């Protein structure tokens, strides 16, 4: 003890069950702990027992040793958590030895004090825990303990860092615990705001366009001048026939770029317009839009995935002026040798689909085959000059590279018409429904300065969940997904547009741009099916929040269930994925080919181009292993030279990969019922 008492810096005293825990420090480090017991004497309170704590045992020492320590100490600190009576007793004892001037009452962390640590804190450096204040380290540990008892599962990685960051920012542990219970504290749920931005672009007056009189008059009735992205496209050769890739946020007017170019070329006799989209729901809506807006000027037809089975021509007219179609619908026409006529304009909407694992290679192949078809027709007919290509997207991580690969001029406009406020909150499956109800009601009860009630799109990961959420919402709502028939989807679109619905609950069908003027987007799930969203998909979906002609801002809520995955094949958990999506940069749009994709596209290119198949492969933006793919096609007997075999023709017309083709062949050989075989084909096309 005699060596240890030299140069004692601090003695800290904390009441514990009638006794006092004494912590002795030097140079900020604990030398030892002890237990002090005082007793009342005629001279006042005096040390009665003094015991050194060594693990779970105690070593008795002479009570006077505490007095010697106190005399040598530079300062004596008494915990504020000590009761007023105990503080008075300690001060009385110190006064008896003329040591009271060294003593000061300080606020300390009660968890540290109980554990025998001296941790002085202030309101600026501590975290509130009920009525007490604790140090940051103990607050982190207590938050971890609360997380384990909250039923929220194991919160890890960025989600845990986010909660700790919020806790230290607001200095209140209970507010963070409440957040885990689904409380919508806006100061805590708010993650960031994507600001509204405006690029200074001189608008092009509509009366200066000099388009075909039918289109010119229609546009002049609707607008005085073009929006910035439209003006940029016009100034960079849109009406000179230049190929363009237009990248701009949702609701900035990029779709009209393709419409103006295509309709003008149709009316001027330069060939029909193809407007291609990834989903049936979007194709149906664009077909209706074209009928309403341009039907008095041009004939409009539609070609979607269903046409591949029921091709009765009731809705599809290959001679129409404007053909709206899904990628697969038009590709099927090419693979089956249908004559498309003079194509003057091809608009590829949602061109970032090129990066999708399942469908990217098909879009890549379609573009190559369609370009080849147009070029071959131009060689045969001197009066046909080929097609103008316009690619549209709101979300591309590598726009310059992609535009170069597609041999087009990049028109990039980064304006966001309204700000988007992004929120994150934590909730388990049961809490999510309660939160969604509250968010939908709050939004629908709010009116913008433009006179529109707030409406919500809820994204979830399955059709079943769409119906489940919609049934439980208290305000008017409807499910919306590709499994609904055309009439039901159109009815939902009409009701939402008329503000008769407070919310729609959907899967990926709305993410690609079906036009719902929603002010709020809620993510019930960060998965689609059993796959986590990509950063690109996430941004595409949240971009549906807020429209300049309707709302003052957009609001996005990401509801995160910690430690949750929707299938055992999914890596990571929802809380880990959430912050990767919120902080992540847009992925580059690249098309990747595995063996199956390479075989499928090479077979399609042989079917359409014959000996030109290698040239078609070479012009695709993805790196196709042509030699290997051709070898596999010969091995599978899908081709004979540069012609598809009858089997190969069936395989390519039904968009089958080799595995699916051989599964169906096995079923046929085993006399499987034809309905089962048709179902196998149709079910894989359910979302086309």
WOKA-V940461 format. One record per helix or strand of 3 or more residues. SS is the DSSP state (alpha for helix, beta for strand). FROM is the first residue (numbers start at 1). TO is the last residue. Records with the same first field share a line. If there is no record, write none. Layout:
# WOKA-V940461
SS->FROM-TO, FROM-TO
This chain:
# WOKA-V940461
beta->10-16, 19-26, 29-41, 44-54, 57-61, 75-79, 103-106, 127-129, 132-134, 190-194, 244-248, 272-277, 300-303, 322-326, 343-348, 388-393, 409-413, 419-426, 456-459, 477-480, 503-506, 520-523, 553-560
alpha->64-72, 84-96, 100-102, 110-114, 136-149, 157-170, 173-180, 186-189, 206-208, 213-222, 228-235, 238-240, 254-267, 280-294, 305-308, 327-335, 351-355, 360-380, 399-405, 429-444, 463-472, 486-497, 508-510, 535-542, 574-583, 595-619, 626-635, 646-653, 658-669, 674-684
